[in-house]
Amino acid sequence: MCATPAGFAAPPGAGKPKARLRSPVGLGWATAALLGVAAAVDLFAVVADYLRYDATGDLAAGDKGAAVLDRADTADALTGLAVGTHSTVLLVCAVVFVVWLWRVRVNAEVFAPDGHRKARPWVIAGWLVPIASAWYPRRVVLDVWNASSPGDRPKGRALVNLWWTLWLLTTLVGAFLAEVVKASRTPQEIHDAMLPMLLIDAVDLAAALVAAAMVLRLTRMQDEKARRGPTAPAAV
């Protein structure tokens, strides 16, 4: 954990509530680790999706043998396990991610008290308010990213933009495809729905890995900026 550099605190009269610099390192690593677990669950879901796609394809083609029925039952069980596990991991990951985001946002107010377009409560509310949730979290993260970047110019935002694009894609398309799978009744309908479901689970896997990379990069940026203190060290 990075200790707060001596004399490094929010400027007098800065935004309310008052910002105080705290290390994001522990939370950053915890968040990245949970995102890694989420990626592993997504990989399991991809495998389960393929097994179900393969088994229902045989059933749709007219193969009703015991071996195919056993494969279909196994695939159904694995898919159900993947869905349940993913929901649990996503909930835990979301809570820790928002706690980390709150921490880095407060730190960013120390670095740049006037550099934030959204008030601090939007760190949480931005994920919950309909319509606003489509872009407010990205705006919050971009402002934190800009404030935490070393030097006078913000680092490239490609990693943040990629994370948010993948997140929107997997959230919106994934929810739609999940409903399509639930509504499917015949082996052919399930077979047709499973391939796009497999692809969106793969996108979800990529989104989790990119999110982990973004969390670690931003955490490192803040840690390095805090260690340097408010001004560059004098030459000796």
C-alpha positions in Angstrom: 0.0 0.0 0.0 1.3 3.4 -0.9 1.5 5.8 2.1 0.2 9.3 1.6 3.2 11.6 0.7 3.9 14.2 3.3 1.9 17.4 2.7 -0.1 15.8 -0.2 -3.8 16.5 0.4 -6.7 18.2 -1.1 -6.1 22.0 -1.6 -7.8 24.3 0.8 -11.4 24.9 -0.1 -11.5 22.0 -2.6 -14.8 20.3 -3.5 -17.1 18.9 -0.9 -17.0 16.4 0.7 -13.3 17.0 1.2 -10.9 14.7 -0.7 -8.2 12.8 1.0 -5.5 10.8 -0.8 -5.6 7.0 0.0 -3.7 4.2 -1.7 -5.8 2.4 -4.3 -3.2 -0.5 -4.7 -4.9 -3.1 -2.5 -8.3 -2.5 -3.9 -6.9 -2.4 -7.4 -5.4 -5.8 -7.1 -8.5 -7.2 -5.5 -10.6 -5.9 -8.3 -8.3 -7.2 -11.0 -8.2 -10.6 -9.3 -12.0 -10.8 -9.2 -12.2 -9.7 -12.8 -9.8 -12.6 -13.6 -12.2 -15.0 -11.8 -15.0 -13.6 -13.9 -13.0 -14.2 -17.0 -12.4 -17.8 -15.9 -16.2 -18.2 -15.4 -16.8 -16.8 -18.9 -14.3 -19.3 -20.3 -16.3 -22.1 -18.6 -19.5 -20.6 -20.1 -18.0 -20.7 -23.6 -17.2 -24.4 -23.2 -20.7 -25.1 -21.9 -22.2 -23.1 -24.7 -20.3 -25.1 -27.3 -21.3 -28.5 -25.7 -24.9 -27.4 -25.7 -24.6 -26.1 -29.3 -23.1 -29.4 -30.4 -25.6 -31.7 -28.6 -28.7 -29.7 -29.7 -27.4 -29.8 -33.3 -27.4 -33.6 -33.2 -30.9 -33.6 -31.6 -32.2 -31.2 -34.3 -30.7 -33.6 -37.0 -32.8 -36.4 -35.6 -30.3 -38.3 -33.5 -32.2 -39.4 -30.3 -29.7 -42.0 -29.1 -28.9 -42.4 -25.4 -25.4 -40.9 -25.9 -26.7 -37.8 -27.4 -29.4 -37.4 -24.7 -26.7 -37.8 -22.0 -24.6 -35.1 -23.7 -27.5 -32.8 -23.9 -28.3 -33.3 -20.2 -24.7 -32.7 -19.3 -24.5 -29.6 -21.5 -27.7 -28.2 -19.9 -26.4 -28.8 -16.4 -23.0 -27.1 -17.2 -24.8 -24.1 -18.8 -27.0 -23.7 -15.8 -24.0 -23.9 -13.5 -22.2 -21.3 -15.6 -25.1 -18.9 -15.5 -25.5 -19.2 -11.7 -21.8 -18.9 -11.0 -21.5 -15.9 -13.4 -24.3 -14.1 -11.6 -22.7 -14.5 -8.2 -19.2 -13.6 -9.4 -20.6 -10.6 -11.3 -22.3 -9.2 -8.2 -19.2 -9.6 -6.0 -17.0 -8.1 -8.7 -19.4 -5.2 -9.3 -19.4 -4.2 -5.6 -15.6 -4.3 -5.3 -15.2 -2.5 -8.6 -17.4 0.4 -7.4 -15.5 0.6 -4.1 -12.3 0.8 -6.1 -13.7 3.4 -8.4 -14.9 5.5 -5.5 -11.3 5.4 -4.0 -9.6 6.4 -7.3 -12.2 9.1 -7.9 -11.6 10.7 -4.4 -7.8 10.5 -5.1 -8.4 12.1 -8.5 -10.1 15.1 -6.7 -6.8 15.6 -4.8 -4.9 15.6 -8.1 -7.4 17.8 -10.0 -10.2 19.2 -7.8 -11.9 20.9 -10.7 -11.3 18.2 -13.3 -14.6 16.3 -13.0 -17.7 16.7 -15.0 -19.9 14.5 -12.8 -20.4 14.9 -9.1 -19.0 12.2 -6.8 -22.4 10.4 -6.2 -22.5 9.5 -9.9 -19.7 7.0 -9.2 -22.5 4.8 -7.8 -25.6 6.3 -9.3 -24.2 6.3 -12.8 -24.5 2.5 -12.9 -28.1 2.5 -11.7 -29.9 5.3 -13.4 -31.5 4.2 -16.8 -30.1 5.8 -19.9 -27.4 7.7 -17.9 -25.8 4.3 -17.2 -24.9 4.1 -20.9 -22.2 6.8 -20.6 -21.9 8.3 -17.1 -19.6 5.6 -15.7 -17.2 6.0 -18.7 -17.2 9.8 -18.2 -16.4 9.3 -14.5 -13.5 6.9 -15.3 -12.2 9.2 -18.1 -12.1 12.2 -15.7 -10.2 10.0 -13.1 -7.9 8.8 -15.8 -7.1 12.4 -17.0 -6.5 13.6 -13.4 -4.3 10.6 -12.6 -2.1 10.8 -15.7 1.5 12.0 -15.2 2.7 15.2 -16.8 0.6 17.9 -18.4 -1.2 15.7 -21.0 -3.5 12.8 -20.2 -2.4 9.3 -21.3 -4.1 7.8 -24.3 -7.7 6.7 -23.5 -7.9 3.7 -25.8 -7.9 1.2 -22.9 -10.9 3.0 -21.2 -12.8 3.3 -24.5 -12.2 -0.4 -25.4 -13.3 -1.5 -21.9 -16.5 0.5 -22.1 -17.3 -0.6 -25.7 -17.0 -4.3 -24.7 -19.0 -3.7 -21.5 -21.9 -2.1 -23.4 -21.8 -4.8 -26.1 -21.8 -7.7 -23.6 -24.4 -6.1 -21.3 -27.0 -5.1 -24.0 -26.5 -8.0 -26.5 -26.0 -10.5 -23.7 -29.3 -9.7 -22.0 -31.1 -10.0 -25.3 -29.6 -13.3 -26.2 -30.3 -14.7 -22.7 -34.0 -14.0 -23.3 -33.8 -15.7 -26.7 -32.3 -18.8 -25.2 -34.9 -18.9 -22.4 -37.7 -18.6 -25.0 -36.3 -21.4 -27.2 -38.2 -24.7 -26.9 -37.1 -27.0 -29.7 -33.6 -28.5 -30.2 -33.3 -26.5 -33.4 -34.2 -23.2 -31.7 -31.8 -23.8 -28.9 -29.1 -24.8 -31.4 -29.6 -21.6 -33.4 -29.4 -19.4 -30.2 -26.3 -21.0 -28.7 -23.7 -19.9 -31.3 -24.4 -16.2 -30.8 -24.6 -16.8 -27.0 -21.1 -18.5 -27.2 -19.8 -15.5 -29.1 -21.1 -12.9 -26.6 -19.7 -15.0 -23.7 -16.4 -14.8 -25.4 -16.8 -11.0 -25.7 -17.7 -10.9 -21.9 -14.4 -12.8 -21.3 -12.5 -10.1 -23.3 -14.3 -7.4 -21.4 -13.3 -8.8 -18.1 -9.7 -9.0 -19.1 -9.6 -5.5 -20.6 -11.3 -4.2 -17.4 -8.6 -5.8 -15.3 -5.9 -4.2 -17.4 -7.6 -0.8 -17.1 -7.9 -1.2 -13.3 -4.3 -2.1 -12.9 -3.1 0.7 -15.2 -5.1 3.4 -13.5 -4.1 2.1 -10.0 -0.5 2.2 -11.0 -0.8 5.7 -12.4 -2.3 7.0 -9.2 0.3 5.2 -7.1 3.2 6.7 -9.1 1.6 10.2 -9.0 1.1 10.0 -5.3 4.7 8.9 -4.7 6.0 11.8 -6.7 4.1 14.3 -4.5 2.5 17.5 -5.6 5.6 18.9 -7.3 8.6 17.6 -9.1 11.6 17.0 -6.8 14.2 19.8 -6.9 17.4 19.1 -8.7 20.4 18.2 -6.6 
